[in-house]
Amino acid sequence: MKSLFRENEARRLARKFPSYPEELISRLYTSRLIGADPGLVLHGGGNTSVKLKVRNIVGEGQDVLFVKGSGVDLATIEPDGFVGLELIGLRKLRRLEYLQDEEMENQLLIHKISAQSPDPSVEALLHAFLPHRYVDHTHADAILILTNQKRANDFVREALGSRVGIVPYLPSGFLLARGVADFYKKNPEVEAIVVLRHGIFTFGESARLSYETMIRYVGKAETYIKNKIKGRPLASLPSKPVRIKNVASSLGRMCQVIRGVCAHRDRDGTLRRFYAEIRDGDEMKRASLVREAKEICRSGVLTPDHIIWTKNRAVYIEDIPEDDALLRQTVEKSVNEFKVSYEKYFKSQVAEKKVKREPLDPYPRIFLVKGVGLIALGFTRKAAQIAADLAEHAIQAKLVAMTLGKYSPISDSHMFDMEYWPLQQKKLGRTSPALLQGQIAVITGGGGAIGLGIADRLLAAGAVVVLSDIDESRMEKVHSLLAKKYGARQLERVVFDVTDDTSVEKGFIEISRRLGGIDILVPNAGIAHVAKIENLAPETLGKVLDVNLKGTFNVIKASVPIFRRQGTGGNIVVISSKNVFDPGAAFGAYSASKAGAHQIAKVAALELAELGVRVNMINPDAVFGDEQISSKLWDLIGPERMKSRGLDPEGLREYYRQRSLLKVSVTAEHVGNAVVFFASEQTPTTGATLPIDGGIPAAFPR
Ligand code: ZN
């Protein structure tokens, strides 16, 4: 590990933020350097600070601690990501023997110098109590490999030398802050302090010194470990490699079943589903095969900071049966074992500590699947990805730790304190979930105007959306519009051809591998052709039937085994057409194909009710696109319709507006709202048709 500090880069940043004190910007610079190295911190882990004298509003000099805001990512921190806290008042708290968590939180908040700044890091008091101008703190992998050992003291001393202080594990918050500060007071010669099974603190009078001390000691730890295990293989591979047939589809099935088994109702009765995140690269595949794999899953987390994302232990699954029922049994057995042990841990900790706590859900977040790799779960996609990143690092570090000595994490008692620490739980966000959070929606024909409108409304309702289309460039455009509005993390795009069942199946496997399964399916892909029966070529009719009828059939059919494996119900919302009830002349191919698809959807409603899957239809009429995305259908039939009625484009829109009872234009968002209505299951409805047409009497469903 090398210092990446560059004087000219530090100066460039200072010029970029001229209104902030230079010391804060050098703090910002080295904080970003730390944040950019996943070997030091991951996802909002670690924290840094600087102490400054600033003028308050009445012109008096005031000592202020600027410390990273809670949950702020060091890699991307901005000047306002540091919270200013009045230092003198905070330091007085050190006189106390003990400070309750709630009161500590209160003290941190009432010492903020700006009401608008974020909550300060939960380790802010520690930064306040240390005398140094700059303090850096990380949960570096190499340090944790040394500290999570039976012989932690010996390893740390041998690796890092005598100028490093070693403090035994202390619960985060006031006790850790006071423990570390007391240690430093008695041992002012130390350059850094390692807190066993937690991480390392460095400090100094300049940002550069504090940062480079961090790099030097983490570098020392890395070199020591490398030399110590030189030539020794990391854990032991079994003699026989595991062969898994159809890895992609096995992994897809596994994710669907895991998602289904772990979905559960929360206290309010809301069904909570997880997103899945797979890591099946060589390293995780290998880790799933070593003899220590079970031990890796059974042993606790690397550092208490991880527990809110990964829980303390992981589930090891040794087999992916080809039979779905057997697969479900296998996963259920493992998840149940995890649940029982989690509930036991919760009960015994609560009893032992004589505290009242609401239990968190007892479901695992990390699975290691033999021969395949890692599957992580999260209530949001971000949470699943954070859990996967943390677990990947933890598994790698545990492998090294187990090769070096005897891996020894913190006790269940300490783990419980951290897991149920209100300040830690706060990082997960306490707001009630969005209407469709946890759900995965797939929209075919995702490159068109209606696809855009549906995706927009589903995203606004909290679902993660998969756009699919055969036309990649049209889909790209829709994707980039939505990514700008909702963030790329909430979106995926998969190319498949709805007319080809093999292509659909492959597409659905890919979706399961990226997200875990499917909850909402919106068959929306469609084409049209204008010709009177007299002039309609049979091949053209076939083409329209292929996309609109067979395409709808193919995607519904391919979704059934997924819904069955998940066992959590689901919704199919077929984008049908006003033409089903009120066909138009010279529009035979389209009207017949849509009527066929409509009928398939009704039959699906009959057949899938036993799986809890609802199938409903939406009949829009005259949905034009906008300047951004045009409607493929209207691109095709618009010119002809205009010609036959002697209208220009605006005239055509007006014609359709005036034709409806309500005299309104129908938009793609209206169609999207209807999809959200059905998908959110606000009424017990299946097999129904909802017209979105402004009111066309001839098209009233009957
Ligand atoms: Zn920490």
Residues whose N, C-alpha, C, O or C-beta is under 5 A from the ligand:
A	BS01	ZN	G199
